[in-house]
Amino acid sequence: MMSTEELFEKAKLLPSCPGVYIMRNSVDKVIYVGKSKSLKNRVTSYFAPYSKLNIKTEKLISHVKDFECFYTPTELDALVLESRFIKQHMPKYNIKLKDSKDYPYIKITADEYPRMTVVHRRTDEKSTYFGPFSSVSFAWSIVESVKKIFMIPSCDKIFPRDIGGRPCLNYHIKQCIAPCTGKVKPGEYKGLFKQATYFLRGNYKQLMEQLELIMNEAAESMRYETAAKYRDCILSVKKLSEKQTVVSSPETEEDVVGIYNDELGSAIAILFIRHGAIYDRDYFFFGADEILDSGAITATLQRFYELRQYIPKQILVSSVLEDEDSDILSEQLSLMAERKISITVPQKGIKATIAATAADNARELLLLERAKNEKNDKRLIELAEFLKLESIPYRIEAYDISNSGNDYTTAGMIVIENGRFTKKKYRTFNIKSTSMDDYGAMREAIARRMYHKDEKGWELPDLILLDGGVGHVSVVHQVLDAMGISLPVLGMVKDEYHKSRTLTDGENEISIAKRNDIYTFIYKIQEEVHRYSLTRMDNARRKAVKHSILEKISGIGSEKAKKLNAAFGGLRGIKAASVEDIAKVKGISEADAEAVYNYFQKLNKKT
């Protein structure tokens, strides 16, 4: 281990070339990774007695006991190597942007009858993509709005395959043009998607001009119902367009990065400006120990755009980046986008105002996040005191069992971390045991869950809640005791209204009826775990029934099953058919026909 003075002397021996430096603590653990175009200048600045460091950096340096350096040919190589080391070591003081986020796009296919959906990858060159968007829910909300405005079907039908039959309710309430009736020509249907494309690109003026032209033509031809439809469409487009915040000229397309940093943490907010209006934003929060300096901002933005897969030509940043970092980032993003990407820190004018707005967004979002965390911490502390828990339940797991009769028994596990539902950590256990009772299912689910207790993402909870009573609690304690695990377990006992007003530890009941805050929290958990387990069970049931019973017969796959169903009009016709009739179906051999015939004969004998 080296003192600060010794580290300063070691740093003075470094060459003035690009590279990456790794700082380690007293147990040789990597706690910070950085890069520089001049390793000597950068590293000596940390340990020099005359350096003025901010509080976060001072805290970092107080733990540094040694460092090592890796030399690179260029600054760009240093950026790439730095990113690799951060992902490898996950240092405490580095800003870490998780790799798990997928950015969604709205996709419009180029089919004869186009389809609109949300995807995570731009894989089809013929399709048109819009985005990326900050979240899947936001992307779907736009899709739903667009479909309502332009009367595009929101069902799962695929055209022209599913043309034929009566239209659904959406047609009658004027929310669907109903191509399923066969009365909508492909050209007319494509026209709807062309209008939707104008809308998604923000070309509201051009779109409304086109809609008004169609409306007037319909009125002049005395097709008043059609004219009224386009009138309503114009009003909807106008209403939605007015909600957008216009901040620049119509041709402007840029991202604006706002940065806020204080002693308790930091935040980055990114505003996405398309056609001069803010249409979406994304944001990230970082802890008090993570250092958000110029180099960290550069590395974070590089990883952000790597995940996002789309980079506008212009990126504005609210904080001043060091020249070397700005140049490196511009070069790296330009390589990724295969075109010139400009990084600017505006000092005056409308762009400076927009950058300041982004920074204000970062600050307000961070303060709001802290307020939520403080509120959740208070709730968890009060819950721990009320239930007399030994520790604050920062991680809570809740379980429920769902089934359809004696089939598709499913255990749902939901996770509440820091008082919030953490859906990415929800888990499902498809029960395999032959025991059909809830207790056997709960026993299997808990045993399988605890098998993963030492794996990442499966940390032991501070509290287990069960949708059940004394029997469920007893079963779970038996499993935990056998595995040598000690955890508080409570059952959520329902009243006649199917609401949990009482908790049980297996021996005593704890009434929560008079504690409205705790009752509301527990009730939300009960509803969520029930919803999740029921949904997962229903998905398993639906997945199973999608497969034809014919596929259980040896030699009959999905294609042969389809041919048989088409030839005989369904199972009833197949059951009544002879071996000879079945063998006449194209693609069905005599052996197949005998297998199908014998299968249904055996079923008839059983019934």
Sequence and secondary structure as in RCSB ss.txt:
>XXXX:A:sequence
MMSTEELFEKAKLLPSCPGVYIMRNSVDKVIYVGKSKSLKNRVTSYFAPYSKLNIKTEKLISHVKDFECFYTPTE
LDALVLESRFIKQHMPKYNIKLKDSKDYPYIKITADEYPRMTVVHRRTDEKSTYFGPFSSVSFAWSIVESVKKIF
MIPSCDKIFPRDIGGRPCLNYHIKQCIAPCTGKVKPGEYKGLFKQATYFLRGNYKQLMEQLELIMNEAAESMRYE
TAAKYRDCILSVKKLSEKQTVVSSPETEEDVVGIYNDELGSAIAILFIRHGAIYDRDYFFFGADEILDSGAITAT
LQRFYELRQYIPKQILVSSVLEDEDSDILSEQLSLMAERKISITVPQKGIKATIAATAADNARELLLLERAKNEK
NDKRLIELAEFLKLESIPYRIEAYDISNSGNDYTTAGMIVIENGRFTKKKYRTFNIKSTSMDDYGAMREAIARRM
YHKDEKGWELPDLILLDGGVGHVSVVHQVLDAMGISLPVLGMVKDEYHKSRTLTDGENEISIAKRNDIYTFIYKI
QEEVHRYSLTRMDNARRKAVKHSILEKISGIGSEKAKKLNAAFGGLRGIKAASVEDIAKVKGISEADAEAVYNYF
QKLNKKT
>XXXX:A:secstr
   HHHHHHHHTTS SS EEEEEE TTS EEEEEEES HHHHHHHHH TT    HHHHHHHHH  EEEEEE SSH
HHHHHHHHHHHHHH  TTS    TT    EEEE  SSS  EEEES    TTSEEE   S HHHHHHHHHHHHHHH
T   SS  TTTT  S   HHHHTTS   GGGS S HHHHHHHHHHHHHHHHT HHHHHHHHHHHHHHHHHTT HH
HHHHHHHHHHHHHHHHHHSEE S TT EEEEEEEEEETTEEEEEEEEEETTEEEEEEEEEE TTS   HHHHHHH
HHHHHHHH    SEEEESS   HHHHHHHHHHHHHHHTS  EEE   SHHHHHHHHHHHHHHHHHHHHHHHHHHH
HHHHHHHHHHHHT SS  SEEEEEEEEEETTEEEEEEEEEEETTEE GGG EEEE  SS  SHHHHHHHHHHHHH
TTTTSTT    SEEEESS HHHHHHHHHHHHHTT    EEEEEE TTS EEEEE SS EEE TT HHHHHHHHHH
HHHHHHHHHHHHHHHHHHHHTS GGGGSTT  HHHHHHHHHHHTSHHHHHH  HHHHHTSTT  HHHHHHHHHHH
HHHHHH 
